[in-house]
Amino acid sequence: GWCTSSEENSTTKTKRTQSDENRETKNEDFFVNGFPDGKIVVFSSTGKQIVNIIQNKKQILHIDTENEFIWMLDSEFTVKKLSYTQTKPLKNFQMIDGRDEEITSFKVLPKQKKNVYLALSTKDALFIIDPTNSKPRTVLKLELTNFKACELLYQNGEKLVVTTDDRVSIFNVPNGELIQVWKLQVERLRIFKDVVLVLDTQGTITALKVGNEQNLSEIEIPQSQVIDFIPLKDILLIAWLNVNEPNFKVIPLEKINSSQRIVVDDLQMDTETQELDGKVNHPRDDANEEPKYEKKKVSRAEQD
């Protein structure tokens, strides 16, 4: 996964001048690679340098990232929160729910005010955990099978979108009430402000909204394979494969909210996408260059 840190929190510190105060803060990206044997390696965005090595004593089962933090679940069912620049955890606790079952997924769900929920799934249940206090608590348990993905609809943490093999469901987190269901076979889930976006098994991106029984809109790219789709402020950036060439399309949120069916049939990059290119970070542009690994020994005292 990726960690993102502002220049102020970067590993490279420089003295700030008056002009720096007025300059827009830029983000720096770091690639995080976790290994089952307990090692976590943090690379620079180009992959050329190793920024940090974290060695956990136990095997790592799952790992996820959120801003500049790394969250992991190890074989002793311990959850640890770490900064990408440090070797010692900022927080750690033992999980209770699901500890006797196989954990199929582990995900960080960002909330407002830099808080998070943790989503942990087993073969037949999904647990939403609030790790904020000294004693983390399970705020929601859903008994379901064939779980695929989940996201918070609003960052206040009150509504949760869950996808399984054949449906998209919205739950009220405080009481577990099922609010709405759409029957769709979903491959991928994204949240775009108050719109739920799903990629179905037929390659169509469907937009859904709470309170609307019908689909808000459908985005089709005929005879092409959607690679990914990412919300960026007020636009949706779609990447798809045309033969062997990647193509991109920008669709405004306003159009998604007002159209029933959007067909992307032009194979050339449009003007909006060309203007966007260069403004979006491309952290892996130099990924094909051979990394220069800097050897770093991890002492016994640094191991968690």
Disulfide bonds with the S-S distance in Angstrom:
none
